[in-house]
Each structure stands twice: as structure tokens, then as C-alpha cells.
């Protein structure tokens, strides 16, 4: 995920801003980390450069 994407994405639950926590990056591409909502505190994983912005209940269903 490009860090510039932070300008356009928001929390799918309450549309609040997200904070980026980078675990791994390559040049200007975020490969792993988390996005955390500044309002509700929900976290969304970034895996292989792809942010998973599904709400928590839908994420659990998709993993099952």
C-alpha cells in the first residue's frame, strides 16, 4: 500500500481518520502493519501490501 493512500481511506465503521503503524516497508510501499481508527480504536491489518478494511465481523467470516 502506498502511504499516499492515507489521504483517501477512512474507518469503514465511523468514517474517522486512520493512523498508520508500519511493521515492514519497501521504498515507499507499506508491506505490513496496521491501520487504527482515531475514534473507535478498531485496527485493520495490512498484509502483503494490502489493507484489509473489512469490518471486524466480516473479517472473521471471511477467515472461516
mmCIF file as gemmi writes it, N, C-alpha and C atoms, coordinates in Angstrom:
data_model
loop_
_atom_site.group_PDB
_atom_site.id
_atom_site.type_symbol
_atom_site.label_atom_id
_atom_site.label_alt_id
_atom_site.label_comp_id
_atom_site.label_asym_id
_atom_site.label_entity_id
_atom_site.label_seq_id
_atom_site.pdbx_PDB_ins_code
_atom_site.Cartn_x
_atom_site.Cartn_y
_atom_site.Cartn_z
_atom_site.occupancy
_atom_site.B_iso_or_equiv
_atom_site.pdbx_formal_charge
_atom_site.auth_seq_id
_atom_site.auth_asym_id
_atom_site.pdbx_PDB_model_num
ATOM 1 N N . UNK Axp A 1 ? 0.849 -1.163 0 1 0 ? 1 A 1
ATOM 2 C CA . UNK Axp A 1 ? 0 0 0 1 0 ? 1 A 1
ATOM 3 C C . UNK Axp A 1 ? 0.896 1.226 0 1 0 ? 1 A 1
ATOM 4 N N . UNK Axp A 2 ? 0.591 2.179 -0.797 1 0 ? 2 A 1
ATOM 5 C CA . UNK Axp A 2 ? 1.32 3.447 -0.813 1 0 ? 2 A 1
ATOM 6 C C . UNK Axp A 2 ? 0.848 4.311 0.355 1 0 ? 2 A 1
ATOM 7 N N . UNK Axp A 3 ? 1.783 4.989 1.009 1 0 ? 3 A 1
ATOM 8 C CA . UNK Axp A 3 ? 1.411 5.861 2.121 1 0 ? 3 A 1
ATOM 9 C C . UNK Axp A 3 ? 0.481 6.981 1.682 1 0 ? 3 A 1
ATOM 10 N N . UNK Axp A 4 ? 0.534 7.369 0.418 1 0 ? 4 A 1
ATOM 11 C CA . UNK Axp A 4 ? -0.348 8.426 -0.08 1 0 ? 4 A 1
ATOM 12 C C . UNK Axp A 4 ? -1.819 8.016 -0.025 1 0 ? 4 A 1
ATOM 13 N N . UNK Axp A 5 ? -2.093 6.707 0.08 1 0 ? 5 A 1
ATOM 14 C CA . UNK Axp A 5 ? -3.466 6.225 0.205 1 0 ? 5 A 1
ATOM 15 C C . UNK Axp A 5 ? -4.113 6.712 1.505 1 0 ? 5 A 1
ATOM 16 N N . UNK Axp A 6 ? -3.307 7.059 2.482 1 0 ? 6 A 1
ATOM 17 C CA . UNK Axp A 6 ? -3.818 7.542 3.77 1 0 ? 6 A 1
ATOM 18 C C . UNK Axp A 6 ? -4.679 8.799 3.604 1 0 ? 6 A 1
ATOM 19 N N . UNK Axp A 7 ? -4.489 9.533 2.504 1 0 ? 7 A 1
ATOM 20 C CA . UNK Axp A 7 ? -5.273 10.747 2.259 1 0 ? 7 A 1
ATOM 21 C C . UNK Axp A 7 ? -6.715 10.44 1.885 1 0 ? 7 A 1
ATOM 22 N N . UNK Axp A 8 ? -6.993 9.225 1.421 1 0 ? 8 A 1
ATOM 23 C CA . UNK Axp A 8 ? -8.333 8.922 0.92 1 0 ? 8 A 1
ATOM 24 C C . UNK Axp A 8 ? -9.071 7.819 1.677 1 0 ? 8 A 1
ATOM 25 N N . UNK Axp A 9 ? -8.389 7.011 2.484 1 0 ? 9 A 1
ATOM 26 C CA . UNK Axp A 9 ? -9.092 5.938 3.186 1 0 ? 9 A 1
ATOM 27 C C . UNK Axp A 9 ? -9.506 6.395 4.58 1 0 ? 9 A 1
ATOM 28 N N . UNK Axp A 10 ? -10.564 5.761 5.094 1 0 ? 10 A 1
ATOM 29 C CA . UNK Axp A 10 ? -11.055 6.077 6.44 1 0 ? 10 A 1
ATOM 30 C C . UNK Axp A 10 ? -11.634 4.803 7.042 1 0 ? 10 A 1
ATOM 31 N N . UNK Axp A 11 ? -11.968 4.868 8.306 1 0 ? 11 A 1
ATOM 32 C CA . UNK Axp A 11 ? -12.548 3.73 9.011 1 0 ? 11 A 1
ATOM 33 C C . UNK Axp A 11 ? -13.902 3.393 8.38 1 0 ? 11 A 1
ATOM 34 N N . UNK Axp A 12 ? -14.128 2.128 8.017 1 0 ? 12 A 1
ATOM 35 C CA . UNK Axp A 12 ? -15.413 1.758 7.419 1 0 ? 12 A 1
ATOM 36 C C . UNK Axp A 12 ? -16.574 1.796 8.408 1 0 ? 12 A 1
ATOM 37 N N . UNK Axp A 13 ? -16.28 1.797 9.703 1 0 ? 13 A 1
ATOM 38 C CA . UNK Axp A 13 ? -17.343 1.801 10.705 1 0 ? 13 A 1
ATOM 39 C C . UNK Axp A 13 ? -17.875 3.199 10.995 1 0 ? 13 A 1
ATOM 40 N N . UNK Axp A 14 ? -16.975 4.172 11.174 1 0 ? 14 A 1
ATOM 41 C CA . UNK Axp A 14 ? -17.433 5.515 11.556 1 0 ? 14 A 1
ATOM 42 C C . UNK Axp A 14 ? -16.86 6.638 10.694 1 0 ? 14 A 1
ATOM 43 N N . UNK Axp A 15 ? -16.151 6.27 9.639 1 0 ? 15 A 1
ATOM 44 C CA . UNK Axp A 15 ? -15.592 7.234 8.666 1 0 ? 15 A 1
ATOM 45 C C . UNK Axp A 15 ? -14.554 8.178 9.268 1 0 ? 15 A 1
ATOM 46 N N . UNK Axp A 16 ? -13.973 7.819 10.403 1 0 ? 16 A 1
ATOM 47 C CA . UNK Axp A 16 ? -12.937 8.634 11.038 1 0 ? 16 A 1
ATOM 48 C C . UNK Axp A 16 ? -11.581 8.345 10.392 1 0 ? 16 A 1
ATOM 49 N N . UNK Axp A 17 ? -10.614 9.191 10.691 1 0 ? 17 A 1
ATOM 50 C CA . UNK Axp A 17 ? -9.254 9.035 10.156 1 0 ? 17 A 1
ATOM 51 C C . UNK Axp A 17 ? -8.595 7.783 10.738 1 0 ? 17 A 1
ATOM 52 N N . UNK Axp A 18 ? -7.612 7.281 10.007 1 0 ? 18 A 1
ATOM 53 C CA . UNK Axp A 18 ? -6.853 6.104 10.436 1 0 ? 18 A 1
ATOM 54 C C . UNK Axp A 18 ? -5.398 6.49 10.673 1 0 ? 18 A 1
ATOM 55 N N . UNK Axp A 19 ? -4.801 5.914 11.721 1 0 ? 19 A 1
ATOM 56 C CA . UNK Axp A 19 ? -3.368 6.08 11.986 1 0 ? 19 A 1
ATOM 57 C C . UNK Axp A 19 ? -2.642 4.868 11.436 1 0 ? 19 A 1
ATOM 58 N N . UNK Axp A 20 ? -1.503 5.107 10.788 1 0 ? 20 A 1
ATOM 59 C CA . UNK Axp A 20 ? -0.708 4.045 10.184 1 0 ? 20 A 1
ATOM 60 C C . UNK Axp A 20 ? 0.441 3.654 11.097 1 0 ? 20 A 1
ATOM 61 N N . UNK Axp A 21 ? 0.582 2.349 11.335 1 0 ? 21 A 1
ATOM 62 C CA . UNK Axp A 21 ? 1.711 1.799 12.085 1 0 ? 21 A 1
ATOM 63 C C . UNK Axp A 21 ? 2.402 0.802 11.16 1 0 ? 21 A 1
ATOM 64 N N . UNK Axp A 22 ? 3.61 1.137 10.708 1 0 ? 22 A 1
ATOM 65 C CA . UNK Axp A 22 ? 4.325 0.333 9.714 1 0 ? 22 A 1
ATOM 66 C C . UNK Axp A 22 ? 5.227 -0.691 10.393 1 0 ? 22 A 1
ATOM 67 N N . UNK Axp A 23 ? 5.061 -1.969 10.018 1 0 ? 23 A 1
ATOM 68 C CA . UNK Axp A 23 ? 5.94 -3.034 10.506 1 0 ? 23 A 1
ATOM 69 C C . UNK Axp A 23 ? 7.034 -3.36 9.481 1 0 ? 23 A 1
ATOM 70 N N . UNK Axp A 24 ? 6.681 -3.264 8.192 1 0 ? 24 A 1
ATOM 71 C CA . UNK Axp A 24 ? 7.633 -3.586 7.124 1 0 ? 24 A 1
ATOM 72 C C . UNK Axp A 24 ? 7.305 -2.733 5.908 1 0 ? 24 A 1
ATOM 73 N N . UNK Axp A 25 ? 8.348 -2.158 5.301 1 0 ? 25 A 1
ATOM 74 C CA . UNK Axp A 25 ? 8.129 -1.373 4.088 1 0 ? 25 A 1
ATOM 75 C C . UNK Axp A 25 ? 9.293 -1.54 3.132 1 0 ? 25 A 1
ATOM 76 N N . UNK Axp A 26 ? 9.007 -1.294 1.865 1 0 ? 26 A 1
ATOM 77 C CA . UNK Axp A 26 ? 9.996 -1.385 0.811 1 0 ? 26 A 1
ATOM 78 C C . UNK Axp A 26 ? 9.871 -0.116 -0.02 1 0 ? 26 A 1
ATOM 79 N N . UNK Axp A 27 ? 10.891 0.733 0.004 1 0 ? 27 A 1
ATOM 80 C CA . UNK Axp A 27 ? 10.842 2.062 -0.603 1 0 ? 27 A 1
ATOM 81 C C . UNK Axp A 27 ? 9.67 2.83 -0.001 1 0 ? 27 A 1
ATOM 82 N N . UNK Axp A 28 ? 8.69 3.245 -0.811 1 0 ? 28 A 1
ATOM 83 C CA . UNK Axp A 28 ? 7.542 3.978 -0.264 1 0 ? 28 A 1
ATOM 84 C C . UNK Axp A 28 ? 6.291 3.109 -0.204 1 0 ? 28 A 1
ATOM 85 N N . UNK Axp A 29 ? 6.473 1.784 -0.243 1 0 ? 29 A 1
ATOM 86 C CA . UNK Axp A 29 ? 5.366 0.834 -0.203 1 0 ? 29 A 1
ATOM 87 C C . UNK Axp A 29 ? 5.308 0.173 1.178 1 0 ? 29 A 1
ATOM 88 N N . UNK Axp A 30 ? 4.162 0.282 1.859 1 0 ? 30 A 1
ATOM 89 C CA . UNK Axp A 30 ? 3.955 -0.373 3.146 1 0 ? 30 A 1
ATOM 90 C C . UNK Axp A 30 ? 3.553 -1.815 2.871 1 0 ? 30 A 1
ATOM 91 N N . UNK Axp A 31 ? 4.357 -2.768 3.336 1 0 ? 31 A 1
ATOM 92 C CA . UNK Axp A 31 ? 4.091 -4.188 3.098 1 0 ? 31 A 1
ATOM 93 C C . UNK Axp A 31 ? 3.321 -4.841 4.241 1 0 ? 31 A 1
ATOM 94 N N . UNK Axp A 32 ? 3.565 -4.39 5.468 1 0 ? 32 A 1
ATOM 95 C CA . UNK Axp A 32 ? 2.891 -4.963 6.639 1 0 ? 32 A 1
ATOM 96 C C . UNK Axp A 32 ? 2.741 -3.893 7.7 1 0 ? 32 A 1
ATOM 97 N N . UNK Axp A 33 ? 1.672 -4.006 8.464 1 0 ? 33 A 1
ATOM 98 C CA . UNK Axp A 33 ? 1.426 -3.058 9.545 1 0 ? 33 A 1
ATOM 99 C C . UNK Axp A 33 ? -0.04 -3.066 9.911 1 0 ? 33 A 1
ATOM 100 N N . UNK Axp A 34 ? -0.472 -1.989 10.558 1 0 ? 34 A 1
ATOM 101 C CA . UNK Axp A 34 ? -1.87 -1.866 10.95 1 0 ? 34 A 1
ATOM 102 C C . UNK Axp A 34 ? -2.351 -0.442 10.729 1 0 ? 34 A 1
ATOM 103 N N . UNK Axp A 35 ? -3.639 -0.341 10.526 1 0 ? 35 A 1
ATOM 104 C CA . UNK Axp A 35 ? -4.335 0.933 10.466 1 0 ? 35 A 1
ATOM 105 C C . UNK Axp A 35 ? -5.26 0.961 11.671 1 0 ? 35 A 1
ATOM 106 N N . UNK Axp A 36 ? -5.21 2.031 12.469 1 0 ? 36 A 1
ATOM 107 C CA . UNK Axp A 36 ? -6.023 2.121 13.672 1 0 ? 36 A 1
ATOM 108 C C . UNK Axp A 36 ? -6.919 3.347 13.588 1 0 ? 36 A 1
ATOM 109 N N . UNK Axp A 37 ? -8.209 3.153 13.853 1 0 ? 37 A 1
ATOM 110 C CA . UNK Axp A 37 ? -9.171 4.25 13.812 1 0 ? 37 A 1
ATOM 111 C C . UNK Axp A 37 ? -8.911 5.205 14.973 1 0 ? 37 A 1
ATOM 112 N N . UNK Axp A 38 ? -8.911 6.497 14.675 1 0 ? 38 A 1
ATOM 113 C CA . UNK Axp A 38 ? -8.667 7.501 15.712 1 0 ? 38 A 1
ATOM 114 C C . UNK Axp A 38 ? -9.875 7.699 16.618 1 0 ? 38 A 1
ATOM 115 N N . UNK Axp A 39 ? -11.054 7.222 16.207 1 0 ? 39 A 1
ATOM 116 C CA . UNK Axp A 39 ? -12.261 7.39 17.02 1 0 ? 39 A 1
ATOM 117 C C . UNK Axp A 39 ? -12.632 6.119 17.788 1 0 ? 39 A 1
ATOM 118 N N . UNK Axp A 40 ? -12.89 5.017 17.072 1 0 ? 40 A 1
ATOM 119 C CA . UNK Axp A 40 ? -13.371 3.805 17.738 1 0 ? 40 A 1
ATOM 120 C C . UNK Axp A 40 ? -12.253 2.873 18.182 1 0 ? 40 A 1
ATOM 121 N N . UNK Axp A 41 ? -11.02 3.063 17.668 1 0 ? 41 A 1
ATOM 122 C CA . UNK Axp A 41 ? -9.893 2.248 18.089 1 0 ? 41 A 1
ATOM 123 C C . UNK Axp A 41 ? -9.778 0.912 17.375 1 0 ? 41 A 1
ATOM 124 N N . UNK Axp A 42 ? -10.681 0.617 16.445 1 0 ? 42 A 1
ATOM 125 C CA . UNK Axp A 42 ? -10.612 -0.643 15.702 1 0 ? 42 A 1
ATOM 126 C C . UNK Axp A 42 ? -9.334 -0.671 14.862 1 0 ? 42 A 1
ATOM 127 N N . UNK Axp A 43 ? -8.714 -1.842 14.763 1 0 ? 43 A 1
ATOM 128 C CA . UNK Axp A 43 ? -7.492 -1.968 13.969 1 0 ? 43 A 1
ATOM 129 C C . UNK Axp A 43 ? -7.758 -2.826 12.741 1 0 ? 43 A 1
ATOM 130 N N . UNK Axp A 44 ? -7.064 -2.48 11.67 1 0 ? 44 A 1
ATOM 131 C CA . UNK Axp A 44 ? -7.185 -3.175 10.39 1 0 ? 44 A 1
ATOM 132 C C . UNK Axp A 44 ? -5.788 -3.56 9.945 1 0 ? 44 A 1
ATOM 133 N N . UNK Axp A 45 ? -5.583 -4.833 9.599 1 0 ? 45 A 1
ATOM 134 C CA . UNK Axp A 45 ? -4.24 -5.29 9.225 1 0 ? 45 A 1
ATOM 135 C C . UNK Axp A 45 ? -3.87 -4.899 7.797 1 0 ? 45 A 1
ATOM 136 N N . UNK Axp A 46 ? -2.57 -4.737 7.572 1 0 ? 46 A 1
ATOM 137 C CA . UNK Axp A 46 ? -2.014 -4.598 6.23 1 0 ? 46 A 1
ATOM 138 C C . UNK Axp A 46 ? -1.118 -5.808 6.032 1 0 ? 46 A 1
ATOM 139 N N . UNK Axp A 47 ? -1.444 -6.642 5.061 1 0 ? 47 A 1
ATOM 140 C CA . UNK Axp A 47 ? -0.68 -7.864 4.797 1 0 ? 47 A 1
ATOM 141 C C . UNK Axp A 47 ? -0.315 -7.909 3.322 1 0 ? 47 A 1
ATOM 142 N N . UNK Axp A 48 ? 0.943 -8.139 3.031 1 0 ? 48 A 1
ATOM 143 C CA . UNK Axp A 48 ? 1.434 -8.198 1.652 1 0 ? 48 A 1
ATOM 144 C C . UNK Axp A 48 ? 1.084 -6.926 0.877 1 0 ? 48 A 1
ATOM 145 N N . UNK Axp A 49 ? 1.08 -5.785 1.581 1 0 ? 49 A 1
ATOM 146 C CA . UNK Axp A 49 ? 0.821 -4.505 0.938 1 0 ? 49 A 1
ATOM 147 C C . UNK Axp A 49 ? -0.644 -4.195 0.712 1 0 ? 49 A 1
ATOM 148 N N . UNK Axp A 50 ? -1.541 -5.045 1.223 1 0 ? 50 A 1
ATOM 149 C CA . UNK Axp A 50 ? -2.977 -4.857 1.01 1 0 ? 50 A 1
ATOM 150 C C . UNK Axp A 50 ? -3.675 -4.584 2.344 1 0 ? 50 A 1
ATOM 151 N N . UNK Axp A 51 ? -4.299 -3.399 2.495 1 0 ? 51 A 1
ATOM 152 C CA . UNK Axp A 51 ? -5.046 -3.129 3.728 1 0 ? 51 A 1
ATOM 153 C C . UNK Axp A 51 ? -6.378 -3.88 3.716 1 0 ? 51 A 1
ATOM 154 N N . UNK Axp A 52 ? -6.7 -4.55 4.81 1 0 ? 52 A 1
ATOM 155 C CA . UNK Axp A 52 ? -7.966 -5.268 4.943 1 0 ? 52 A 1
ATOM 156 C C . UNK Axp A 52 ? -8.908 -4.371 5.739 1 0 ? 52 A 1
ATOM 157 N N . UNK Axp A 53 ? -9.776 -3.656 5.024 1 0 ? 53 A 1
ATOM 158 C CA . UNK Axp A 53 ? -10.676 -2.708 5.669 1 0 ? 53 A 1
ATOM 159 C C . UNK Axp A 53 ? -12.075 -3.273 5.878 1 0 ? 53 A 1
ATOM 160 N N . UNK Axp A 54 ? -12.196 -4.602 5.892 1 0 ? 54 A 1
ATOM 161 C CA . UNK Axp A 54 ? -13.481 -5.201 6.226 1 0 ? 54 A 1
ATOM 162 C C . UNK Axp A 54 ? -13.777 -4.955 7.699 1 0 ? 54 A 1
ATOM 163 N N . UNK Axp A 55 ? -15.045 -4.684 8.047 1 0 ? 55 A 1
ATOM 164 C CA . UNK Axp A 55 ? -15.404 -4.57 9.466 1 0 ? 55 A 1
ATOM 165 C C . UNK Axp A 55 ? -15.069 -5.875 10.187 1 0 ? 55 A 1
ATOM 166 N N . UNK Axp A 56 ? -14.827 -5.817 11.489 1 0 ? 56 A 1
ATOM 167 C CA . UNK Axp A 56 ? -14.359 -6.995 12.245 1 0 ? 56 A 1
ATOM 168 C C . UNK Axp A 56 ? -15.216 -8.242 12.061 1 0 ? 56 A 1
ATOM 169 N N . UNK Axp A 57 ? -16.538 -8.116 12.095 1 0 ? 57 A 1
ATOM 170 C CA . UNK Axp A 57 ? -17.393 -9.305 11.966 1 0 ? 57 A 1
ATOM 171 C C . UNK Axp A 57 ? -17.28 -9.927 10.576 1 0 ? 57 A 1
ATOM 172 N N . UNK Axp A 58 ? -17.117 -9.108 9.547 1 0 ? 58 A 1
ATOM 173 C CA . UNK Axp A 58 ? -16.965 -9.636 8.192 1 0 ? 58 A 1
ATOM 174 C C . UNK Axp A 58 ? -15.585 -10.253 7.992 1 0 ? 58 A 1
ATOM 175 N N . UNK Axp A 59 ? -14.562 -9.713 8.677 1 0 ? 59 A 1
ATOM 176 C CA . UNK Axp A 59 ? -13.218 -10.272 8.603 1 0 ? 59 A 1
ATOM 177 C C . UNK Axp A 59 ? -13.179 -11.676 9.177 1 0 ? 59 A 1
ATOM 178 N N . UNK Axp A 60 ? -13.891 -11.876 10.305 1 0 ? 60 A 1
ATOM 179 C CA . UNK Axp A 60 ? -13.947 -13.191 10.947 1 0 ? 60 A 1
ATOM 180 C C . UNK Axp A 60 ? -14.675 -14.199 10.064 1 0 ? 60 A 1
ATOM 181 N N . UNK Axp A 61 ? -15.751 -13.769 9.385 1 0 ? 61 A 1
ATOM 182 C CA . UNK Axp A 61 ? -16.479 -14.656 8.486 1 0 ? 61 A 1
ATOM 183 C C . UNK Axp A 61 ? -15.62 -15.045 7.29 1 0 ? 61 A 1
ATOM 184 N N . UNK Axp A 62 ? -14.857 -14.091 6.754 1 0 ? 62 A 1
ATOM 185 C CA . UNK Axp A 62 ? -14.013 -14.352 5.593 1 0 ? 62 A 1
ATOM 186 C C . UNK Axp A 62 ? -12.879 -15.32 5.93 1 0 ? 62 A 1
ATOM 187 N N . UNK Axp A 63 ? -12.4 -15.277 7.175 1 0 ? 63 A 1
ATOM 188 C CA . UNK Axp A 63 ? -11.303 -16.143 7.594 1 0 ? 63 A 1
ATOM 189 C C . UNK Axp A 63 ? -11.776 -17.57 7.858 1 0 ? 63 A 1
ATOM 190 N N . UNK Axp A 64 ? -13.056 -17.726 8.136 1 0 ? 64 A 1
ATOM 191 C CA . UNK Axp A 64 ? -13.601 -19.067 8.463 1 0 ? 64 A 1
ATOM 192 C C . UNK Axp A 64 ? -13.794 -19.923 7.243 1 0 ? 64 A 1
